[in-house]
Amino acid sequence: MTDAHLRSRGDGADGSERDRSYPPLPQALVVPVYDNHTHMEIADGGPDGALDWREHLDRASSVGVRGVVQVGTDLATSQWSASIAGREPRVLAAVALHPNEAPALEAAGLLDEHLAGIEALAALPRVRAVGETGLDFFRTAEDGRDAQIRSFEEHIRIAKQYDLALTIHDRDAHDAVVQVLDRVGAPEKTVFHCFSGGRDLARLCAERGWYMSFAGTVTFKNARSLRDALITAPRHLIMVETDAPYLTPTPYRGRPNAPYLIPLTLRSMAETIGTDASMLAAQIASNTELVYGAWDAEPVTVEQ
């Protein structure tokens, strides 16, 4: 696996052209935080081209984003994520098969083989989470749900076996995700990535001690229910992410996202909650370190 970007986002979902230039650097945070969910392998960007992962990290460092969790969505991107984390102190890795990958792998008879590959990566020292895994009933039809659930359950097992955080992808599947977690038993550190529920799910997560990670969607004008959830969530259970290159925060929605844009989302979150941005940053940084551990351990070279 090389450092080249592995996937490309392309134009808008409707095939239309969009502004693909990166937004300007925001004002730096006084208290640094972490981007706990990003996909630096996905090529995106404007006339200047897609940023290399080192450029992403350098830009992030310049505005007070101390580190990132680089997240895999299949075996190849999980291997790439583990490789980068193994040699870059600003990166930790999460490894998994995205729920939308599971039905095709199951149909091809490859799901168990790929799950075994994820488990092997989970044993590496700078892999700190299993994810993103979960359920997606938006893109997967009913005939693929059994494969998603089986894959999800295996990811939960791996996370618990290696004492790793679990990163949840939950799209149009709130009740089913919670049912699986309750039935199988959630890992001690469970994170709902790109939290998409309202107050009810936020209360449920709070009762169970599950973390809620908010992305640029919380800044969108029409995201009142997300802001209500943020207000409801206990501050010791919230984190911030980009899910870059997707979900770019206001006022740059539709343009490529990147870890250096975390300050925009964090400041919007602080305004919603009614607190000082530096105080919120300190709380979120502490929460993130509790979930993933330290970033500044000596990197361990991983064979590519």
Secondary structure by P-SEA (a helix, b strand, c coil): ccccccccccccccccccccccccccccccbbbbccccccccccccccccccaaaaaaaaaaacccccccccccaaaaaaaaaaaaccccccccccccccccaaaaaaccaaaaaaaaaaaaaccccccccccccccccccccaaaaaaaaaaaaaaaaaaabbbbbbbccccaaaaaaaaaaaccccbbbbccccccaaaaaaaaaabbbbbbccccccccaaaaaaaaaacccccbbbbcccccccccccccccccccaaaaaaaaaaaaacccaaaaaaaaaaaaaaaccccccccccccc
